[in-house]
Amino acid sequence: MLRRYQRFLADGEWPDGRVETVHCPNTGSMLGCREPGSRVWLSRSTNSRRKYPLTWELVESQAGTLVGINTQRTNKLVREGLDAAVEVVL
């Protein structure tokens, strides 16, 4: 992650040095989640009409914790976590 700007956009740098603008679906301040150099996870949209086909999904905080950025995925992530926890307990 290089920088976040205009609430919905962020620039990220690939390992090969290429810089690409991605959609940021979180309109909050994201304090502590937008530090330059942070490792991020992206998804690619199959919608060819989108101006920015990549969406910022997760970021690894400086403490090493994964933080969900895409608020539209919150319920699904919690469900997956609960399902995984039940599988481990049983």
C-alpha positions in Angstrom: 0.0 0.0 0.0 1.3 3.4 -1.0 -1.5 5.8 -0.1 -5.2 6.1 0.3 -7.0 9.2 -1.0 -10.4 10.6 -2.1 -12.1 8.2 0.4 -12.7 5.5 -2.3 -9.2 5.2 -3.9 -5.8 3.8 -2.9 -2.6 3.2 -4.8 -0.7 0.0 -4.3 2.6 -1.2 -5.6 3.1 -4.7 -6.9 6.3 -6.6 -6.2 7.5 -5.8 -9.8 7.3 -2.1 -9.0 4.1 -1.5 -11.0 1.6 1.0 -9.3 -2.1 0.5 -9.6 -5.1 2.4 -8.3 -7.7 0.2 -6.5 -11.2 0.8 -5.2 -11.4 1.2 -1.4 -15.0 0.3 -0.2 -14.5 1.7 3.3 -15.3 5.4 3.7 -14.1 5.5 7.3 -10.8 7.1 8.4 -9.2 3.6 8.7 -6.7 5.0 11.2 -3.9 2.4 11.6 -5.1 0.5 8.5 -3.7 2.7 5.8 0.0 2.9 6.6 2.3 3.1 3.6 4.1 -0.2 3.1 1.3 -2.3 4.6 0.6 -5.7 3.0 -2.9 -5.8 1.5 -5.2 -8.4 -0.1 -7.2 -7.5 -3.2 -10.0 -9.0 -5.2 -10.5 -8.6 -9.0 -14.0 -7.9 -10.3 -15.2 -9.7 -13.4 -17.2 -6.7 -14.4 -15.4 -5.3 -17.4 -17.2 -1.9 -17.1 -15.6 -1.0 -13.7 -13.0 1.7 -13.9 -11.0 0.1 -11.1 -11.3 -3.7 -11.3 -9.3 -4.3 -8.1 -11.0 -3.9 -4.7 -9.1 -3.6 -1.4 -10.3 -6.5 0.9 -7.9 -6.9 3.8 -4.8 -5.2 5.3 -2.2 -6.6 7.7 -1.8 -4.2 10.6 1.6 -3.4 12.0 0.8 -5.8 14.8 0.3 -8.6 12.2 -3.5 -8.7 12.6 -5.6 -9.0 9.4 -8.2 -6.3 9.3 -11.3 -6.4 7.0 -11.6 -3.3 4.8 -14.6 -4.3 2.7 -17.6 -3.7 5.0 -19.8 -5.6 2.5 -18.0 -8.8 3.4 -18.2 -8.5 7.2 -21.0 -11.0 7.8 -19.5 -13.6 5.5 -16.1 -13.4 7.2 -17.7 -13.8 10.6 -19.7 -16.8 9.4 -16.6 -18.4 8.0 -14.7 -17.8 11.2 -17.5 -19.3 13.3 -17.8 -22.3 11.0 -14.0 -22.9 11.2 -14.1 -22.6 15.0 -16.9 -25.2 15.3 -15.0 -27.6 13.1 -11.9 -27.3 15.3 -13.9 -27.8 18.6 -15.8 -30.9 17.3 
